[in-house]
Every structure is written in C-alpha cells, then in structure tokens.
C-alpha cells in the first residue's frame, strides 16, 4: 500500500512525465519510503524503467552493473564503456524513452576519488537527452546533501530535490486506522514514523506481543533492522553511548560531556552532535522563548523507534537471554511503558498544531515548541512541553495527557491555577489535550481555555497537508 506523500508523488510524477530535462535527487533515512515513492510514480511512466541499485565496490564494477541493468531492459547485448559519461552519451543517441533510477548513489559516488563520479555526472546531466529521465537516490543523508553544496559539481544541476522524512503521527495512523486513539499514539511512540517499521506491526496481536517479537527477540525484524541498518552509520563514526544517555529524555551539552566521562571539551563531541543532527539521528530542542540561550538547549533522539531501543533494549542482550522475551517485557518495559508513551505524546501534540498551522487554521501562531521559565517568586524553573507563540508575543500553554479515562474538571482547574501563579508567562490561553477527552462540559472552565480531545488529533481535515 502507498500512504501519504501526495505532494511528493505529484511533483515526481510531473517531472518524469514532463517534456523538459529531468534529473531528480531523492534522499532520506533508510526505510523511509524512497523506493516506494519512486515505484508509485514510475507506474505512470510510458517507457522503459531501469531500477538499478549501486553497490559498495569500485567505479568499474558499478559501471558494469549499471550497464548490464540498462541493456537487460533494452533487450540488447551489454557493451563495455570506459565511463558513465560514455554510457549516457550512447543512450542519448538511442532516442528511447527511459527512466533510469540509481538507488544508493553514495555507494557509487564514494567508490572513486572525491568528486570523481560527481564530475562525470555533471556532464551526464548537462547533456542529458529529454528522452531520458534520471533519478539519483540515497540513504546516506550527509553524502547526498553534499551534492547540493555550492562547491560540488552537481550543485544546481537537479530539476527536483525531494527530502523524504519519516511520517508524523497522523500519516503513521494510516497503518492502523481502526485502532483507538491511545493505541494509535502508542504505536507511533514505540515504532516511530518509518513506513517499514509500521508495516511490520501485526494489528492482530497485542502491543506487548509486537514489542516482544519485533524488538526484544534478538532475531526480530525490527531488532535486526535497528542493529544492522540504522546503527550502521553510527557505529562507524560515533559513540552509541550518546544515544544510551539520551534514551527517553534529553540532555544539555554539558550533561553529555560529563556522562561520557570526557575530561575536557575538545570540540569533538560538538562535531559529532552536529553531524548526527544532519543525519536526523538526534535533534536539538530550543525553547521558543529562549531561542539563543545555549544553556537552555537540549539534545534528544529524533526517531521514536531508536529512542525505544536505547531506552529499554540496548546492551541488554544477556538479560534477555537469561530471562526470556516475555519476562523481560514484564519486568523491564511494562512498568514504565505508559510514561514512555506519555512523553512522546507531547511530541504528537506539537505535530498536531503544526498540521493545523499548515492547514491555515491557526493564522496567529508564529512558532511551536517548548517554553522554559524561571520564576523568581516561587523560586522555581521548569519547562512547558507544548506551547504556541502568537503574533503579539503571547503564548498558549497546553498540557498533554495520555489518559485512559476522561480528564476531570478539578484537575484542569488545579493546573490552570498553578500556571497562573507563575510570573512573567505572558499567557494567551491555557489548554488541555487528553486522549480520553474530558469528564465535564467545556463551559464550566472559566477564562480563556481550550480543550482538545484525542479524536480531534486525528481529524481527517488535517490530512490536507500530507
């Protein structure tokens, strides 16, 4: 099944079926749906489709493999070429309508000296026949992004660039449309927004069974996916302990330095964190009311599936072996799973507001994020996890509740009073988002308040921006 990606599909389809030169670059993390998107678009292409996967080998072997795949589809004997430039010059002269997909392009481009293949591809694209549509695709985000830099030979050569990211909570819900709000939130919080990971979840089984079979089991599909694919880039250049420290929470730079037992800051950790951000493995969380304050910047794991793995499973192989998957779940995961999902639910709520802003439903909102406060009156500090910044520099504060029962009136009133006691918040309104809804009529709350139920998070109108 093909879910979401409507805008990306429309753009790609228009490119490969247009009359002008077509050189497309598509990149994103592994198993994010790049190949699925290309296959879906290719269905509309009236010509020969060559789906080639580059390999970790030499330039010569990659060239031969690409040549063989192309001429197999052409049903012609496969000749030998000295360079990829020569190959495409030959193809230009055939005047055959072709869509050539070069998947995992970084394997090919890094096979020779730096920039060697990219320089040849510059000439390929510059002289590309309108009959040939070319797609370069890759999972190594840092390598693919280098193609877009001004110093790279391919800078400015692409006619379309698509950066595919993981699904947010709403698109992820398309994989489990009949589930309850709480179950949809839990599935996204645990398995994340990778189409592959979501497709592995068996909705005929319980959440516990899926976690045991897919993640705790050393031979589980998602366990193998994480350890052999998602961690492949990380292990070669970075300390996985960074992820183990972050787990289900977030840390300041100074906290990471201390817990990694770094005697002095050489700047290496900062470089690693910046690269990991570019790889979309971690992200920096900056409060909307303190965007330039480095002391209030935090790092956290970006991907929910990776977050779950490092929170519960990383380096626990021997424990699983001794007590088994079922007992490991019961003793190591189940007691804190609701808290784990609750903390991820705050991110779901921020994504919900992002959807609403993009749909034009909240024209006065200028930013969405967290809010850090230092209150001299109560001598306290803390953070609100879901806040909207308004055009008049006021803020709307939302409490996010992953509840199985409706939120009572007394609890709402108590939290409103506690927020009101904090000085200097400059509040626009106080709001509540509860998966199970509310046990009272909204009119019973005084002041400028907003109540959002779990069903409202999955309002079909929000799919307009998918």
C-alpha positions as CSV (number, residue, x, y, z in Angstrom):
1,X,0.0,0.0,0.0
2,X,1.1,3.6,-0.7
3,X,0.3,6.1,2.1
4,X,0.6,9.9,2.2
5,X,3.4,11.6,0.2
6,X,0.7,13.2,-2.0
7,X,2.7,16.4,-2.8
8,X,6.0,14.5,-3.3
9,X,4.2,12.0,-5.6
10,X,2.6,14.7,-7.7
11,X,5.9,16.6,-8.1
12,X,7.9,13.4,-9.0
13,X,5.2,12.2,-11.4
14,X,5.1,15.6,-13.2
15,X,8.9,15.5,-13.5
16,X,9.3,12.1,-15.1
17,X,6.4,12.7,-17.4
18,X,7.3,16.2,-18.5
19,X,8.8,17.3,-21.7
20,X,11.9,19.1,-20.2
21,X,15.1,17.7,-18.9
22,X,14.6,15.6,-15.8
23,X,17.3,15.0,-13.2
24,X,15.8,14.3,-9.8
25,X,17.5,13.8,-6.4
26,X,15.7,11.9,-3.6
27,X,17.2,11.4,-0.2
28,X,16.2,10.4,3.3
29,X,17.0,7.8,6.0
30,X,16.8,4.1,5.3
31,X,13.3,2.5,5.0
32,X,11.6,5.9,4.9
33,X,9.8,5.1,1.7
34,X,12.0,6.5,-1.1
35,X,11.8,3.4,-3.3
36,X,8.1,3.0,-2.7
37,X,7.5,6.6,-3.8
38,X,9.6,6.1,-7.0
39,X,7.8,2.8,-7.8
40,X,4.5,4.6,-7.4
41,X,5.5,7.4,-9.7
42,X,7.1,5.1,-12.2
43,X,3.7,3.4,-12.8
44,X,2.6,6.4,-14.8
45,X,5.8,6.4,-17.0
46,X,5.3,5.3,-20.6
47,X,8.7,3.9,-21.3
48,X,11.5,1.6,-20.1
49,X,12.1,1.7,-16.4
50,X,15.6,0.7,-15.1
51,X,15.8,0.3,-11.3
52,X,19.5,0.0,-10.5
53,X,21.0,-0.4,-7.0
54,X,24.6,0.8,-6.6
55,X,26.9,-1.4,-4.6
56,X,29.9,-0.9,-2.3
57,X,32.5,-1.6,-4.8
58,X,34.8,0.0,-7.4
59,X,33.7,2.5,-10.1
60,X,34.3,-0.1,-12.8
61,X,32.1,-2.7,-11.1
62,X,29.4,-0.2,-10.5
63,X,29.5,1.0,-14.1
64,X,29.3,-2.6,-15.4
65,X,26.4,-3.4,-13.1
66,X,24.5,-0.3,-14.2
67,X,25.2,-1.0,-17.9
68,X,24.0,-4.6,-17.5
69,X,20.8,-3.5,-15.9
70,X,20.1,-0.9,-18.6
71,X,20.8,-3.2,-21.5
72,X,18.8,-6.0,-20.0
73,X,15.7,-3.7,-20.0
74,X,16.6,-2.6,-23.6
75,X,16.9,-6.3,-24.6
76,X,20.3,-5.6,-26.2
77,X,23.7,-7.1,-25.7
78,X,25.6,-5.3,-22.9
79,X,28.6,-3.4,-24.3
80,X,31.6,-2.0,-22.3
81,X,32.0,1.7,-21.6
82,X,35.0,3.5,-20.1
83,X,32.9,5.9,-18.0
84,X,29.4,6.7,-17.1
85,X,29.7,9.7,-19.3
86,X,30.3,7.4,-22.3
87,X,27.3,5.2,-21.3
88,X,24.9,8.1,-21.3
89,X,26.2,9.6,-24.5
90,X,25.4,6.2,-26.1
91,X,21.9,6.2,-24.5
92,X,21.2,9.7,-25.7
93,X,21.7,8.5,-29.3
94,X,19.2,5.7,-29.0
95,X,16.3,8.1,-28.7
96,X,14.5,5.6,-26.4
97,X,12.2,6.8,-23.7
98,X,13.8,5.7,-20.4
99,X,13.5,6.3,-16.7
100,X,16.9,5.4,-15.0
101,X,16.9,5.1,-11.2
102,X,20.2,5.0,-9.5
103,X,19.4,3.9,-5.9
104,X,22.0,4.2,-3.1
105,X,24.0,6.6,-5.3
106,X,26.5,7.3,-2.4
107,X,28.0,3.8,-2.8
108,X,28.9,4.6,-6.3
109,X,30.0,8.2,-5.8
110,X,32.3,7.3,-2.9
111,X,33.9,4.5,-4.8
112,X,36.5,6.7,-6.6
113,X,38.4,9.7,-5.6
114,X,36.4,12.6,-4.0
115,X,34.2,14.3,-6.6
116,X,35.4,12.0,-9.5
117,X,32.0,10.5,-10.2
118,X,30.1,13.7,-9.4
119,X,32.1,15.5,-12.0
120,X,31.2,12.9,-14.6
121,X,27.5,13.1,-13.6
122,X,27.7,16.8,-14.1
123,X,28.4,16.3,-17.7
124,X,25.8,13.5,-17.9
125,X,23.0,15.8,-16.6
126,X,24.2,18.8,-18.7
127,X,24.0,16.7,-21.9
128,X,21.0,14.5,-20.9
129,X,18.5,13.8,-23.6
130,X,14.9,14.8,-22.9
131,X,14.1,11.1,-23.7
132,X,16.0,10.0,-20.5
133,X,14.7,10.7,-17.1
134,X,17.3,10.3,-14.3
135,X,16.7,9.8,-10.6
136,X,19.6,9.7,-8.1
137,X,18.5,8.3,-4.7
138,X,20.4,7.7,-1.5
139,X,20.1,6.9,2.3
140,X,23.3,8.5,3.4
141,X,21.9,11.9,4.1
142,X,25.2,13.7,4.7
143,X,26.7,12.4,1.4
144,X,23.5,13.3,-0.5
145,X,23.4,16.8,1.0
146,X,26.9,17.4,-0.2
147,X,25.7,17.1,-3.7
148,X,23.6,20.3,-3.1
149,X,26.6,22.4,-1.8
150,X,28.0,25.1,-4.0
151,X,31.4,23.5,-4.3
152,X,30.0,20.2,-5.6
153,X,30.0,19.6,-9.4
154,X,26.3,18.7,-9.2
155,X,25.3,22.0,-7.5
156,X,22.3,23.5,-9.3
157,X,22.0,20.5,-11.7
158,X,18.9,18.9,-10.3
159,X,15.5,19.8,-11.6
160,X,13.8,18.5,-8.5
161,X,15.1,17.7,-5.0
162,X,12.9,15.6,-2.6
163,X,13.9,15.1,1.0
164,X,11.7,12.4,2.5
165,X,11.3,12.3,6.2
166,X,9.6,9.9,8.5
167,X,5.8,10.1,8.8
168,X,4.4,12.2,11.6
169,X,1.8,10.8,14.0
170,X,-1.1,11.4,11.6
171,X,0.4,9.8,8.5
172,X,1.6,6.9,10.7
173,X,-2.0,6.3,11.8
174,X,-2.9,5.3,8.2
175,X,-1.2,2.0,9.1
176,X,-3.6,1.4,12.0
177,X,-6.9,3.3,11.1
178,X,-9.2,1.2,13.2
179,X,-7.2,1.4,16.4
180,X,-8.2,3.6,19.3
181,X,-6.6,7.0,19.9
182,X,-4.5,5.6,22.7
183,X,-3.4,2.7,20.6
184,X,-2.5,4.8,17.6
185,X,-0.4,7.1,19.9
186,X,1.3,4.1,21.5
187,X,2.2,2.5,18.1
188,X,3.7,5.8,16.9
189,X,5.5,6.4,20.2
190,X,7.1,3.0,20.1
191,X,7.6,2.2,16.4
192,X,8.0,5.7,15.0
193,X,7.3,7.0,11.6
194,X,9.2,4.7,9.3
195,X,6.8,3.1,6.8
196,X,8.8,-0.1,7.1
197,X,8.6,-0.3,10.8
198,X,4.9,0.4,10.8
199,X,4.3,-2.2,8.2
200,X,5.9,-4.8,10.5
201,X,3.4,-4.2,13.3
202,X,0.8,-7.0,13.4
203,X,-2.5,-5.4,14.4
204,X,-4.0,-8.9,15.1
205,X,-1.5,-9.1,18.0
206,X,-1.3,-7.0,21.2
207,X,1.2,-4.2,21.7
208,X,3.1,-6.5,24.1
209,X,3.4,-9.3,21.6
210,X,4.6,-6.9,18.9
211,X,7.3,-5.5,21.2
212,X,8.4,-9.0,22.2
213,X,8.5,-10.4,18.7
214,X,9.8,-7.4,16.8
215,X,12.2,-5.8,19.2
216,X,13.1,-7.8,22.3
217,X,13.7,-11.0,20.3
218,X,17.3,-10.9,19.0
219,X,16.0,-12.2,15.7
220,X,13.0,-9.8,15.5
221,X,12.6,-8.0,12.2
222,X,12.9,-4.5,13.8
223,X,15.7,-5.6,16.1
224,X,17.7,-6.7,13.0
225,X,16.7,-3.5,11.2
226,X,18.0,-1.3,14.0
227,X,21.2,-3.1,14.7
228,X,22.3,-3.9,11.2
229,X,20.9,-1.0,9.3
230,X,20.0,2.0,11.4
231,X,23.2,1.7,13.6
232,X,25.5,1.0,10.7
233,X,26.5,4.6,10.1
234,X,26.5,5.5,13.8
235,X,28.8,2.7,15.0
236,X,31.5,3.6,12.3
237,X,32.0,7.2,13.4
238,X,30.1,7.9,16.6
239,X,29.8,6.7,20.2
240,X,26.5,4.8,20.6
241,X,26.7,5.7,24.3
242,X,25.4,9.2,23.3
243,X,22.1,7.6,22.4
244,X,22.1,5.4,25.5
245,X,22.5,8.5,27.7
246,X,19.7,10.4,25.9
247,X,17.3,7.4,26.0
248,X,13.7,8.6,26.6
249,X,14.8,12.0,27.8
250,X,17.0,14.9,26.7
251,X,20.3,16.4,27.9
252,X,22.3,19.6,27.8
253,X,25.7,19.6,26.1
254,X,27.4,19.9,29.5
255,X,25.5,16.8,30.8
256,X,26.5,14.7,27.8
257,X,30.2,15.8,28.3
258,X,30.0,14.8,32.0
259,X,28.3,11.4,31.5
260,X,30.5,10.5,28.6
261,X,33.4,11.0,31.0
262,X,35.2,13.5,28.8
263,X,38.0,15.1,30.8
264,X,38.0,18.2,28.6
265,X,35.9,19.6,25.8
266,X,38.0,19.3,22.6
267,X,35.1,20.1,20.3
268,X,34.9,16.6,19.0
269,X,31.5,16.0,20.8
270,X,30.1,19.2,19.3
271,X,31.2,18.0,15.8
272,X,29.6,14.6,16.4
273,X,26.3,16.1,17.6
274,X,26.1,18.4,14.6
275,X,26.7,15.5,12.2
276,X,24.2,13.4,14.0
277,X,21.7,16.2,13.6
278,X,22.4,16.3,9.9
279,X,21.8,12.5,9.8
280,X,18.5,13.1,11.5
281,X,19.5,10.8,14.3
282,X,19.2,13.4,17.0
283,X,17.7,16.8,17.3
284,X,18.3,20.0,19.3
285,X,15.4,21.2,21.3
286,X,15.4,25.0,21.8
287,X,12.6,26.8,23.8
288,X,10.5,29.1,21.7
289,X,11.0,31.9,24.3
290,X,14.8,31.5,24.6
291,X,16.0,30.7,21.0
292,X,19.5,32.0,21.5
293,X,20.2,30.7,25.1
294,X,22.7,27.8,24.8
295,X,22.2,27.0,28.4
296,X,18.6,26.0,27.7
297,X,19.3,23.9,24.6
298,X,18.8,20.2,24.8
299,X,19.5,17.2,22.6
300,X,17.2,14.2,22.2
301,X,16.9,11.2,19.9
302,X,14.8,12.0,16.8
303,X,13.4,8.6,15.9
304,X,10.9,7.0,18.3
305,X,11.9,3.5,17.4
306,X,15.6,4.3,18.1
307,X,14.5,6.0,21.3
308,X,12.6,2.9,22.5
309,X,15.6,0.7,21.6
310,X,18.1,2.7,23.5
311,X,15.8,3.2,26.5
312,X,15.0,-0.4,27.0
313,X,16.9,-2.9,24.9
314,X,20.4,-1.6,24.1
315,X,23.1,-3.6,25.8
316,X,20.5,-5.9,27.5
317,X,21.2,-9.0,25.3
318,X,22.4,-11.1,28.2
319,X,19.4,-10.2,30.4
320,X,17.0,-11.2,27.6
321,X,18.9,-14.5,27.1
322,X,18.7,-15.3,30.8
323,X,15.0,-14.5,31.5
324,X,13.4,-14.6,28.0
325,X,11.4,-12.0,26.0
326,X,8.1,-12.3,28.0
327,X,9.7,-11.8,31.4
328,X,12.0,-9.0,30.1
329,X,8.9,-7.2,28.8
330,X,7.1,-7.7,32.1
331,X,9.9,-6.5,34.3
332,X,11.9,-4.1,32.2
333,X,9.4,-2.4,30.0
334,X,5.8,-2.7,31.1
335,X,6.2,-0.8,34.4
336,X,7.3,2.4,32.6
337,X,5.7,2.0,29.2
338,X,2.8,4.4,29.8
339,X,5.3,7.1,31.0
340,X,7.4,6.4,27.8
341,X,4.4,6.9,25.6
342,X,3.2,9.9,27.6
343,X,6.4,11.8,26.9
344,X,6.2,11.0,23.2
345,X,2.6,12.1,23.3
346,X,3.8,15.7,23.9
347,X,5.6,15.5,20.5
348,X,2.4,14.2,18.9
349,X,0.6,17.3,20.2
350,X,3.2,19.6,18.8
351,X,2.9,17.8,15.4
352,X,-0.9,18.3,15.6
353,X,-0.6,22.0,16.0
354,X,2.0,22.1,13.1
355,X,-0.6,20.4,10.9
356,X,-3.2,23.0,11.9
357,X,-0.9,25.9,11.2
358,X,-0.1,24.5,7.8
359,X,-3.8,24.0,7.1
360,X,-4.4,27.7,7.8
361,X,-6.4,27.0,11.0
362,X,-4.1,29.0,13.3
363,X,-3.1,32.2,11.5
364,X,-1.8,33.9,14.6
365,X,0.7,31.3,15.5
366,X,4.3,32.1,14.7
367,X,6.1,29.2,16.4
368,X,5.5,25.9,18.1
369,X,7.7,24.2,20.7
370,X,8.7,24.1,24.4
371,X,8.8,27.0,26.8
372,X,11.4,27.5,29.6
373,X,10.5,29.5,32.7
374,X,12.5,30.9,35.6
375,X,10.1,32.1,38.3
376,X,11.7,34.3,40.9
377,X,8.5,34.5,43.0
378,X,8.2,30.7,43.5
379,X,12.0,30.2,43.1
380,X,11.3,27.5,40.6
381,X,12.1,26.8,37.0
382,X,10.8,24.3,34.5
383,X,9.5,23.7,31.0
384,X,6.2,23.5,29.3
385,X,6.3,20.9,26.6
386,X,3.7,22.1,24.2
387,X,3.5,25.9,23.6
388,X,2.3,28.1,20.8
389,X,3.8,31.5,20.2
390,X,1.4,34.1,19.0
391,X,1.9,37.1,16.7
392,X,1.6,39.5,19.7
393,X,4.4,37.6,21.6
394,X,2.0,36.0,23.9
395,X,1.9,32.2,24.5
396,X,-0.7,29.5,24.6
397,X,0.2,26.7,27.0
398,X,-1.1,23.2,26.6
399,X,-1.0,20.3,29.0
400,X,-0.8,16.9,27.2
401,X,-2.4,14.0,28.9
402,X,-2.1,10.4,27.7
403,X,-5.1,9.2,29.8
404,X,-7.3,6.1,29.6
405,X,-10.1,8.0,31.3
406,X,-11.5,11.4,30.7
407,X,-9.7,14.3,32.4
408,X,-11.7,15.7,35.4
409,X,-12.7,19.3,35.9
410,X,-10.9,19.6,39.2
411,X,-7.5,18.6,37.7
412,X,-7.9,21.2,34.9
413,X,-8.7,23.9,37.4
414,X,-5.8,22.9,39.6
415,X,-3.3,23.1,36.7
416,X,-4.7,26.4,35.5
417,X,-4.2,27.9,39.0
418,X,-0.6,26.5,39.2
419,X,0.2,28.1,35.8
420,X,-1.4,31.4,36.9
421,X,0.9,31.6,39.9
422,X,4.0,31.6,37.7
423,X,5.2,35.2,37.0
424,X,6.1,36.6,33.6
425,X,4.5,33.9,31.4
426,X,2.5,36.4,29.2
427,X,-0.1,33.7,28.6
428,X,-2.7,34.0,25.8
429,X,-4.6,30.9,26.9
430,X,-4.4,27.7,28.8
431,X,-5.3,24.5,27.0
432,X,-5.6,20.7,27.6
433,X,-5.2,17.8,25.2
434,X,-6.5,14.5,26.5
435,X,-6.6,11.2,24.6
436,X,-9.7,10.2,26.5
437,X,-11.5,13.5,26.4
438,X,-13.0,15.4,29.3
439,X,-15.4,14.5,32.1
440,X,-17.2,17.9,32.0
441,X,-18.8,20.4,29.8
442,X,-16.2,22.9,28.4
443,X,-18.3,25.8,29.6
444,X,-17.5,25.0,33.2
445,X,-14.0,26.2,32.7
446,X,-13.5,30.0,33.3
447,X,-11.1,32.2,31.4
448,X,-9.5,31.8,28.0
449,X,-9.2,28.0,27.7
450,X,-9.1,25.4,25.0
451,X,-9.9,21.6,25.2
452,X,-8.8,19.2,22.6
453,X,-9.9,15.5,22.6
454,X,-8.0,12.6,21.3
455,X,-10.4,12.2,18.3
456,X,-9.6,15.8,17.3
457,X,-5.9,15.0,16.9
458,X,-7.0,12.6,14.1
459,X,-9.4,15.0,12.3
460,X,-9.5,13.9,8.6
461,X,-9.2,17.6,7.5
462,X,-5.6,17.6,8.8
463,X,-4.5,15.2,6.1
464,X,-4.7,18.1,3.6
465,X,-1.0,18.7,4.2
466,X,0.2,15.1,3.9
